[in-house]
Amino acid sequence: GKLSLRSRNKEIDCTISRRKTIYGKHISLSSVSTNTALCLENCFMFTIPSAESIKKFMPNLTVLYIDSSNLSKITADDLKGFDFLQDLYIINCDIEYLPGDLFKHTRNLEIVSFHRNKIEYIDEEILNPLQNLKVFNLSNNVNINVWYDTLSNQGNVTLEQLKNEIKTKCITPRRASYEQKKEIATFKNKFARL
């Protein structure tokens, strides 16, 4: 099927997979090689489908949109081979942590959204590889609710403010002080009891 996705203030057609489960490294798509966007909605996924398998069917892919999956973690290896991506949307998922080297294979990204995940921790060097960044949406997450946006001017922070929010609100346990680690443990214990 098709989905109309608003990106860069224009409508684009998006190949959509409404499959309930995606296993392994191959997804079945037919005659979609001219599409530039792949949308995966309401999919049961443990990992992002490999760039190699997607490029077979969609060599012109520049937008990857994952919405409402149970995806709970993402690493730089998950994005390996996606160097051609310009836009990455992983929204309404269960992502809790963004590692600092996440974008080492996707330096051309201009738009990144982790809107409505469960993000608690982000390594502060995460933005370093993204030299062409225009949008970075972290709104509606556990520890952070900010949106940097130079395309539509709808964001609520500057790039420097975004970096500061990541540094102060999403302290990763490995760089937290002893007192901060105690505070994090207490916070987690409170929610574990609910």
C-alpha positions as CSV (number, residue, x, y, z in Angstrom):
1,G,0.0,0.0,0.0
2,K,0.9,3.7,0.0
3,L,1.0,6.3,2.7
4,S,1.4,10.0,2.2
5,L,4.2,11.2,4.5
6,R,4.9,14.9,5.1
7,S,8.6,15.4,5.0
8,R,10.5,18.6,4.3
9,N,7.2,20.5,4.0
10,K,6.1,18.4,1.0
11,E,4.0,15.3,0.6
12,I,5.9,12.1,-0.5
13,D,4.6,8.7,-1.4
14,C,5.7,6.1,1.0
15,T,5.6,2.3,0.5
16,I,4.0,0.9,3.6
17,S,4.2,-2.5,5.1
18,R,1.4,-3.4,7.6
19,R,2.8,-6.8,8.2
20,K,2.4,-7.8,11.8
21,T,5.8,-9.5,12.0
22,I,9.1,-9.0,10.3
23,Y,11.7,-11.7,10.9
24,G,15.3,-12.0,9.8
25,K,17.0,-9.7,7.4
26,H,14.6,-9.8,4.4
27,I,11.3,-8.1,3.8
28,S,9.1,-8.9,0.9
29,L,8.3,-5.9,-1.3
30,S,7.4,-5.9,-5.0
31,S,8.0,-3.3,-7.7
32,V,8.8,-0.4,-5.4
33,S,12.2,0.5,-6.7
34,T,11.2,4.1,-7.6
35,N,9.9,4.9,-4.1
36,T,12.2,7.0,-1.9
37,A,10.5,6.2,1.4
38,L,9.8,3.0,3.3
39,C,7.2,3.1,6.1
40,L,6.9,0.3,8.5
41,E,3.9,0.7,10.8
42,N,2.5,-1.5,13.6
43,C,5.2,-4.1,12.9
44,F,6.5,-6.6,15.5
45,M,10.3,-6.0,15.0
46,F,13.3,-6.9,17.1
47,T,15.6,-5.0,14.8
48,I,15.6,-2.7,11.8
49,P,15.6,-4.7,8.5
50,S,19.1,-4.6,7.0
51,A,20.0,-1.9,4.5
52,E,21.3,-4.7,2.1
53,S,17.8,-6.3,1.9
54,I,16.0,-3.0,1.6
55,K,18.3,-1.6,-1.1
56,K,17.5,-4.7,-3.3
57,F,13.9,-3.5,-3.6
58,M,14.3,0.2,-3.0
59,P,17.7,1.5,-4.3
60,N,16.5,5.1,-4.2
61,L,15.5,5.0,-0.5
62,T,16.2,8.2,1.4
63,V,13.5,8.1,4.1
64,L,13.0,5.3,6.6
65,Y,9.9,5.7,8.8
66,I,9.1,3.2,11.6
67,D,6.0,3.9,13.6
68,S,4.4,1.9,16.5
69,S,6.7,-1.1,16.6
70,N,8.0,-2.8,19.7
71,L,11.6,-1.8,18.7
72,S,13.3,-1.3,22.1
73,K,16.9,-0.7,21.1
74,I,19.0,0.7,18.2
75,T,22.7,0.6,17.6
76,A,25.1,1.9,15.0
77,D,25.3,-1.6,13.5
78,D,21.5,-1.5,12.9
79,L,22.1,1.6,10.7
80,K,25.1,0.2,8.9
81,G,24.7,0.5,5.2
82,F,22.1,3.2,5.5
83,D,24.6,5.9,4.5
84,F,22.1,7.0,1.8
85,L,19.4,8.0,4.2
86,Q,18.5,11.6,4.6
87,D,15.5,11.2,7.0
88,L,15.1,8.7,9.8
89,Y,11.8,8.5,11.8
90,I,11.5,6.0,14.7
91,I,8.4,7.1,16.5
92,N,6.0,5.6,19.0
93,C,8.4,2.8,19.8
94,D,10.1,1.6,23.0
95,I,13.6,3.0,22.5
96,E,15.2,3.9,25.9
97,Y,18.8,4.6,25.0
98,L,20.6,6.4,22.1
99,P,24.4,5.5,22.0
100,G,26.9,8.1,21.1
101,D,28.1,6.3,18.0
102,L,24.6,5.7,16.6
103,F,25.0,7.8,13.5
104,K,28.6,6.9,12.5
105,H,27.2,5.1,9.4
106,T,24.5,7.6,8.6
107,R,26.3,11.0,8.5
108,N,24.1,12.4,5.8
109,L,21.0,12.4,7.9
110,E,19.2,15.8,7.9
111,I,16.0,14.9,9.7
112,V,15.9,12.5,12.7
113,S,12.9,11.9,14.9
114,F,12.6,9.7,18.0
115,H,9.3,11.3,18.9
116,R,7.2,9.4,21.5
117,N,9.7,6.7,22.5
118,K,10.8,5.9,26.1
119,I,14.2,7.6,25.9
120,E,15.9,8.0,29.3
121,Y,19.6,8.1,28.3
122,I,21.5,9.6,25.4
123,D,25.3,9.8,25.0
124,E,26.1,13.5,24.6
125,E,28.3,12.9,21.6
126,I,25.4,11.6,19.5
127,L,25.0,14.7,17.4
128,N,28.7,15.0,16.4
129,P,28.6,13.0,13.1
130,L,25.5,14.9,11.9
131,Q,26.9,17.9,10.1
132,N,23.8,18.5,7.9
133,L,21.3,18.2,10.7
134,K,18.1,20.3,10.2
135,V,15.6,18.5,12.5
136,F,16.2,16.4,15.6
137,N,12.9,15.6,17.4
138,L,13.1,14.1,20.9
139,S,9.6,15.3,22.0
140,N,7.4,13.2,24.3
141,N,10.1,11.0,25.8
142,V,10.7,10.0,29.4
143,N,13.6,12.3,30.3
144,I,13.5,14.7,27.4
145,N,10.9,16.7,25.5
146,V,12.7,18.9,22.9
147,W,12.5,19.5,19.2
148,Y,15.2,21.2,17.1
149,D,13.8,22.3,13.7
150,T,15.3,24.7,11.2
151,L,13.0,23.7,8.3
152,S,9.7,24.7,9.7
153,N,10.8,26.8,12.7
154,Q,8.3,24.8,14.8
155,G,11.0,23.5,17.2
156,N,11.4,24.6,20.7
157,V,15.2,24.7,21.1
158,T,18.3,25.8,19.2
159,L,21.0,23.3,18.4
160,E,23.1,24.4,21.4
161,Q,20.1,24.1,23.7
162,L,19.4,20.6,22.3
163,K,23.0,19.6,23.1
164,N,22.6,21.0,26.6
165,E,19.3,19.3,27.2
166,I,20.8,15.9,26.2
167,K,23.8,16.6,28.4
168,T,21.8,17.6,31.5
169,K,18.6,15.5,31.3
170,C,19.7,12.3,29.7
171,I,22.8,11.5,31.6
172,T,24.0,8.0,30.8
173,P,24.8,5.8,33.8
174,R,28.5,5.4,32.7
175,R,29.1,9.2,32.9
176,A,26.9,9.9,35.9
177,S,28.4,10.8,39.3
178,Y,27.9,8.6,42.3
179,E,25.1,10.9,43.5
180,Q,23.4,11.0,40.1
181,K,23.6,7.1,39.9
182,K,21.9,6.9,43.3
183,E,19.2,9.3,42.1
184,I,18.6,7.3,38.9
185,A,18.4,4.0,40.9
186,T,15.8,5.6,43.3
187,F,13.8,6.9,40.3
188,K,13.8,3.5,38.6
189,N,12.8,1.7,41.9
190,K,9.8,4.1,42.3
191,F,8.5,3.2,38.9
192,A,9.2,-0.5,39.3
193,R,6.8,-0.6,42.2
194,L,3.9,1.0,40.2
